Amino acid sequence: MKNKPLIETNPHLKVPAKYRKALIANVASSTAVETGASVESIARILAEQDKPLPIKKKNGSAR
């Protein structure tokens, strides 16, 4: 049997708006536990961001 990715088999992940809302709630609650900030304030900050911040690459050797 061929394995399908979870995003194709889980009905909760198929609707992008619901997926993003659930992801924000999950990250906000986990972050609130770790930082002591309120879930609402973290969720508001995450929801305001339209797209993820770019990853900064360092120039030169990794050594």
Steps between C-alpha positions, in 0.01 A plus 500: 500500500632841403530750785342840450615814681298596803387824335320294233327258738407721796180699427600767755809587295332523158349848551793746514318762710400247766847347494666839557259589781562167675876534452501849651295378798737209554819707477354779714398266781836322501688829495284638781590204721870556435508881524219590738343739247128478430376270225291782353795738465718237334219391266442862402867547413509179298178582315628846401792351308403436138792273425791346689808709553788417266779283631823692528790320342851561623774556249815299519596171653297324765817407685 
